[in-house]
Amino acid sequence: MINRIYVISIFLLLSGNIFPQAQNITLESLQDTVYLPRTELVDQKITDSTDSFIGMYEYRSELSKDEIIKFYSDSFYSQGLMLQPAYDDEGKMFHFARGMIDDALLNVYYTDEENITYYLLDVYRAKYAIAISNYKFTKPKSIDFAPVNYDYTQAVVYESGPQHKFAQYLTDNPIEDVANFYLENMGAYNWTLFSRRDFGGSGNIIEIMAMGFSNPKIKDLPQRVAPGVMATVETIALVFKGNNSNCVVNITQFQDPPEVLKSSRIINPDIIAKYGNVFITVECGYPNELSDAAR
């Protein structure tokens, strides 16, 4: 049965488009708008926050199940959302996603005796690949795994035991000064510099933020998280070795103008304007094989 679902879905994606307006739909535009003919919006629940948009919709339609699937398949495919492996063996549910930044679940669950089709559509759209708007930005506090510059703004500190300690900061200090701060002070925390990588230009923002890690487990991280989200940056990635562990310090300066940071879904430009355009991630405690220090 699962194979049959794949055949139907591929056929719908490749066959002619009977709903030209499908190409004009975005996940956020579904709110209060019915694009399909002979279709009624029964109910909707919307959560629209600084970092994300979530819509939950219920419809009834005179169209057939195949016509409905065809319409949304075309629409989502045009936005870069790919059909995901089926986890429904009854052919009712279809999952579309673009990494972790766009997600849609279509559930065409019932057709009654009068050929009225009922279906649900849940959508999620991350407004930014780096979603930090809900963080509590504060003066930095001391941590036990890395030095702290108290001129920075602390975004988050997270510890899940000795194997994972994590902190992020924002500053408007020059990026080379930030790198020098860590180069001069990490030794006091028993870290020894293993490598330094410098990058300047345009690239996938998640790939850039993962510089310093080279294990195959994270090689596909950009495609799994935010495919196609490109940013212009200057980045310095410092990898330090410790006792059976490592620490990666990624220092990224955003160089795109505010309107591009927003339209390209990179990071909230209001936060950059307030706290600085240099984003620092200090991630320590992983076994050495997860980073460049394994080489």
C-alpha positions as CSV (number, residue, x, y, z in Angstrom):
1,M,0.0,0.0,0.0
2,I,2.8,2.4,0.8
3,N,4.3,1.9,-2.7
4,R,0.9,2.8,-4.2
5,I,1.0,6.1,-2.3
6,Y,4.3,7.0,-3.8
7,V,3.1,6.2,-7.3
8,I,0.0,8.4,-6.9
9,S,2.1,11.3,-5.5
10,I,4.7,11.2,-8.2
11,F,2.0,11.1,-10.9
12,L,0.3,14.1,-9.4
13,L,3.5,16.1,-9.2
14,L,4.4,15.4,-12.9
15,S,1.0,15.7,-14.5
16,G,-0.4,18.9,-15.9
17,N,-1.4,21.6,-13.4
18,I,-5.1,22.2,-13.5
19,F,-4.8,24.9,-10.8
20,P,-2.4,27.6,-12.1
21,Q,-2.8,29.7,-9.0
22,A,-1.1,27.0,-7.0
23,Q,2.2,28.6,-7.8
24,N,1.3,31.8,-6.0
25,I,0.5,30.3,-2.6
26,T,2.8,30.7,0.4
27,L,2.3,29.0,3.7
28,E,1.4,32.3,5.4
29,S,-1.0,33.3,2.6
30,L,-3.3,30.4,3.5
31,Q,-4.7,32.4,6.4
32,D,-8.3,33.6,5.7
33,T,-7.9,32.6,2.0
34,V,-9.4,29.7,0.1
35,Y,-7.5,29.1,-3.1
36,L,-9.3,26.0,-4.3
37,P,-12.7,26.4,-6.1
38,R,-15.8,24.8,-4.6
39,T,-14.0,24.6,-1.3
40,E,-14.9,26.0,2.1
41,L,-12.7,26.9,5.1
42,V,-14.4,25.4,8.1
43,D,-12.0,26.4,10.8
44,Q,-8.5,27.8,11.3
45,K,-6.1,28.4,14.2
46,I,-3.2,30.7,13.7
47,T,-0.1,31.3,15.8
48,D,2.0,34.1,14.4
49,S,5.1,35.0,16.4
50,T,8.3,36.8,15.8
51,D,10.2,33.7,14.7
52,S,7.5,31.5,13.2
53,F,4.1,31.1,11.6
54,I,1.8,28.1,12.4
55,G,-1.5,27.5,10.7
56,M,-4.0,24.7,11.3
57,Y,-6.8,24.6,8.8
58,E,-9.9,22.5,8.3
59,Y,-11.7,22.4,4.9
60,R,-14.6,20.8,3.1
61,S,-14.6,20.6,-0.7
62,E,-16.5,19.4,-3.7
63,L,-13.3,18.4,-5.3
64,S,-11.9,14.9,-5.3
65,K,-9.2,13.7,-3.1
66,D,-6.8,13.5,-6.1
67,E,-7.6,17.0,-7.2
68,I,-6.8,18.3,-3.7
69,I,-3.6,16.4,-3.4
70,K,-2.6,17.6,-6.9
71,F,-3.2,21.3,-6.0
72,Y,-1.2,21.3,-2.8
73,S,1.6,19.1,-4.3
74,D,2.1,21.7,-7.0
75,S,2.0,24.6,-4.6
76,F,4.5,23.1,-2.1
77,Y,6.8,21.8,-4.8
78,S,7.0,25.3,-6.3
79,Q,8.2,26.6,-2.9
80,G,10.9,23.9,-2.5
81,L,8.9,21.7,-0.1
82,M,9.6,18.1,-1.0
83,L,7.4,15.1,-0.4
84,Q,8.7,13.1,2.6
85,P,8.6,9.3,3.0
86,A,5.1,8.1,3.7
87,Y,4.2,7.1,7.2
88,D,0.5,6.5,6.5
89,D,-0.4,3.2,4.8
90,E,-4.0,4.4,4.0
91,G,-3.0,7.1,1.5
92,K,-4.6,9.9,3.5
93,M,-1.7,11.8,4.8
94,F,1.1,13.6,2.9
95,H,4.0,15.3,4.5
96,F,6.0,18.1,2.6
97,A,9.1,19.8,4.0
98,R,11.9,22.1,3.2
99,G,14.5,21.3,5.8
100,M,13.3,22.4,9.2
101,I,12.1,25.8,8.1
102,D,9.0,24.9,6.1
103,D,6.6,22.1,6.9
104,A,3.2,21.1,5.7
105,L,1.0,18.1,6.6
106,L,-2.0,17.4,4.4
107,N,-4.6,14.9,5.7
108,V,-7.4,14.1,3.3
109,Y,-9.3,12.0,5.7
110,Y,-12.9,11.5,4.6
111,T,-15.2,11.6,1.6
112,D,-18.9,11.3,2.4
113,E,-21.8,9.8,0.3
114,E,-22.4,13.1,-1.4
115,N,-18.8,13.2,-2.6
116,I,-17.8,16.0,-0.2
117,T,-14.1,15.7,0.8
118,Y,-12.9,16.7,4.2
119,Y,-9.3,17.5,4.8
120,L,-6.9,19.1,7.3
121,L,-3.8,21.1,6.5
122,D,-1.2,22.0,9.2
123,V,1.7,24.3,8.1
124,Y,4.8,25.6,9.9
125,R,7.1,28.3,8.5
126,A,10.2,29.5,10.4
127,K,10.8,33.2,9.7
128,Y,14.5,32.8,10.4
129,A,17.0,30.0,10.1
130,I,18.7,31.3,13.3
131,A,15.7,31.7,15.6
132,I,16.8,33.5,18.7
133,S,14.0,36.2,19.1
134,N,12.6,34.5,22.2
135,Y,16.0,34.3,24.0
136,K,16.5,36.4,27.1
137,F,19.3,38.7,26.2
138,T,21.3,39.6,29.4
139,K,24.6,40.6,30.7
140,P,26.9,37.6,30.5
141,K,27.4,35.3,33.5
142,S,30.4,33.3,34.4
143,I,30.6,29.7,33.0
144,D,33.0,26.9,33.8
145,F,34.0,25.8,30.3
146,A,35.1,28.9,28.5
147,P,36.1,32.5,29.2
148,V,33.4,35.2,29.2
149,N,33.8,38.8,27.9
150,Y,31.4,40.8,30.0
151,D,31.1,43.5,27.2
152,Y,29.1,41.0,25.1
153,T,25.4,40.3,25.3
154,Q,24.5,36.8,26.4
155,A,21.8,35.1,24.3
156,V,21.8,31.6,25.9
157,V,23.8,29.3,28.1
158,Y,22.9,25.6,28.0
159,E,24.4,22.6,29.7
160,S,23.3,19.0,29.4
161,G,25.9,17.3,31.5
162,P,29.6,17.2,30.9
163,Q,29.2,16.1,27.2
164,H,27.5,19.2,26.0
165,K,28.0,22.8,27.1
166,F,26.9,25.6,24.9
167,A,26.8,29.5,25.0
168,Q,25.9,32.2,22.5
169,Y,26.7,35.9,22.5
170,L,26.2,39.0,20.4
171,T,28.6,41.9,20.1
172,D,29.6,44.8,17.8
173,N,33.3,44.3,18.6
174,P,35.5,43.7,15.6
175,I,35.5,40.0,14.7
176,E,39.4,39.8,14.9
177,D,39.2,41.2,18.5
178,V,36.7,38.5,19.4
179,A,38.9,35.8,18.0
180,N,41.9,37.2,19.9
181,F,39.9,37.2,23.1
182,Y,39.4,33.4,22.9
183,L,42.9,32.7,21.6
184,E,44.3,34.5,24.6
185,N,42.0,33.1,27.3
186,M,41.0,29.5,26.4
187,G,44.2,28.1,27.8
188,A,43.1,29.0,31.3
189,Y,40.2,26.5,30.8
190,N,42.6,23.7,29.7
191,W,41.9,24.1,26.0
192,T,44.7,24.0,23.4
193,L,44.2,25.5,19.9
194,F,44.0,22.8,17.2
195,S,42.9,24.7,14.1
196,R,41.6,28.0,12.8
197,R,39.5,28.4,9.7
198,D,38.6,31.8,8.2
199,F,35.8,32.3,5.7
200,G,34.5,35.4,3.9
201,G,31.7,35.6,1.4
202,S,28.3,34.0,0.7
203,G,27.3,30.5,1.9
204,N,24.5,28.5,3.5
205,I,24.2,30.1,7.0
206,I,23.8,26.7,8.8
207,E,27.0,25.4,7.0
208,I,28.8,28.5,8.0
209,M,27.6,28.3,11.7
210,A,28.8,24.6,11.7
211,M,32.4,25.4,10.7
212,G,34.8,23.5,12.9
213,F,32.7,20.3,12.9
214,S,33.6,17.8,10.2
215,N,32.1,14.5,11.3
216,P,29.8,12.8,8.6
217,K,27.0,12.9,11.1
218,I,26.6,16.7,10.5
219,K,27.7,16.9,6.9
220,D,24.1,17.1,5.7
221,L,23.1,19.6,8.4
222,P,22.5,22.5,6.0
223,Q,20.1,20.5,3.9
224,R,18.3,19.1,6.9
225,V,17.9,22.5,8.6
226,A,17.8,25.4,6.1
227,P,18.4,24.5,2.5
228,G,18.9,27.6,0.3
229,V,19.2,30.1,3.1
230,M,22.3,32.0,2.0
231,A,24.1,34.8,3.9
232,T,27.1,37.1,3.3
233,V,29.4,36.8,6.3
234,E,32.9,36.9,7.7
235,T,33.6,33.9,9.9
236,I,36.4,32.7,12.1
237,A,36.1,29.1,13.5
238,L,38.5,28.1,16.3
239,V,38.8,24.5,17.3
240,F,40.3,23.7,20.7
241,K,41.3,20.3,22.1
242,G,40.9,19.3,25.7
243,N,40.9,16.1,27.7
244,N,39.0,13.6,25.4
245,S,36.8,16.4,24.2
246,N,36.9,19.6,22.1
247,C,35.5,23.1,22.0
248,V,34.5,24.9,18.9
249,V,34.2,28.7,18.9
250,N,32.4,30.0,15.8
251,I,32.5,33.8,15.3
252,T,30.3,35.0,12.5
253,Q,29.8,38.7,11.4
254,F,26.6,39.3,9.4
255,Q,27.2,41.6,6.5
256,D,23.9,41.6,4.7
257,P,21.7,44.7,5.1
258,P,18.7,44.4,7.4
259,E,16.2,43.9,4.6
260,V,18.2,41.0,3.2
261,L,18.5,39.4,6.7
262,K,14.8,39.5,6.9
263,S,13.7,38.6,3.3
264,S,16.3,35.8,3.1
265,R,15.1,34.4,6.5
266,I,18.6,34.5,8.0
267,I,18.2,36.2,11.4
268,N,16.0,38.8,12.9
269,P,17.6,42.1,11.9
270,D,16.1,44.0,14.9
271,I,18.2,41.8,17.2
272,I,21.3,42.4,15.2
273,A,20.7,46.2,15.3
274,K,20.2,46.2,19.0
275,Y,23.0,43.8,20.2
276,G,25.5,43.7,17.4
277,N,26.1,41.9,14.2
278,V,28.9,39.5,15.5
279,F,27.3,36.2,16.6
280,I,29.5,34.0,18.8
281,T,28.8,30.3,19.5
282,V,30.9,28.4,22.0
283,E,30.2,24.7,22.0
284,C,32.2,22.4,24.2
285,G,32.3,18.9,25.5
286,Y,31.8,16.8,22.4
287,P,34.0,13.8,21.9
288,N,36.9,14.7,19.6
289,E,35.6,12.7,16.7
290,L,32.8,15.2,16.1
291,S,35.1,18.0,15.1
292,D,38.1,18.9,13.0
293,A,40.2,17.9,16.0
294,A,39.6,14.3,15.0
295,R,41.8,14.5,12.0
